[in-house]
Amino acid sequence: EIKLKKCTACYLVRYCGVKCQRDHRPQHKKECKKRAAELRDELLFKQPESTHLGDCPICCLPLPLDTTKSILMACCCKLICDGCDFANQMREMNESLPHTCPFCRHPVPKLEEEFKRNLMERVEANDPTALHQMGFFYRKERDYENAFPYFTKAAGMGDIQSHYELSCWYREGTGVKKNKEKELYHLEEAVIGGHPGARHNLGCYESERCKDDRAVKHWIIAANLGYDFSLVPLKDAYREGLVSKEDLAAALRAHQAAVDATKSPKRVEAAADRQKASKAARQN
């Protein structure tokens, strides 16, 4: 009994072997490319259930897109919202407890060297979030040569933020030669993973190619995820007659709903405390 294998690009036909597939390639090539592009578009234009950041593992509410409102714990590489971090600090203060991670209860490092040491333990365990963070540290120091392998490995393990980072590198020529093909590959992978910034950029790319229908779809999906910047081109597209009044209104409502979903009483308390501390620091 011969087990037939599907064409891995289009999944439309089956072959008994490599020679059979190679012989059929001239007749199948055009149809295969067309179907493969359709399958890719199905992934690209599917509305993600959440952003690439996901939910806070403690309160289970969506994490805000503003990364200053969450904190990465080096001990477990969990991204915690500032509301849960604030609540944990208040509990520790009231009960005179040492400062620990809100998620895994590991002691929080006091020095950056300790933070990096904890992070390296996660890197050695092949944690993609830790790999991305190490790449971020090197990039911040403009050490692109050391940053690149971390981002590449993290992206290969499915880290969406690393895919987005690499798309920016290949677009701008940061640490690597400019490469449009690789830029678009990483950008699309980030889009499929729910990165609203990547989706916004892909919409801008499609707009530059005069593919306004595709651009508008990307901006609407990004707006639905709560991405503020996509509202500007959407409103421009409405004025140009590229978006209906109903579709724009629906996108605005979805955007507000996504933003509201990231709010909670504890997060509001944390923001007020942060603002109070910032004001006190300026006065001093």
ABEGO torsion letter per residue (X at the ends): XBBBBBBAAAGABBBABAAAAAAAAAAAAAAAAAAAAAAAAAAAABBBABBAAEBBAAAGBBBBABAAABBBBAAAGBBBBAAAAAAAAAAAAAAGBBBBBAAAGBBBBABAAAAAAAAAAAAAAGBAAAAAAAAAAAAAAGBAAAAAAAAAAAAAAGBAAAAAAAAAAAAAGBGBBBBAAAAAAAAAAAAAAGBAAAAAAAAAAAAAAGBAAAAAAAAAAAAAAGBAAAAAAAAAAAAAGABBAAAAAAAAAAAAAAAAAABBAAAAAAAAAAAAAAAAAAAX
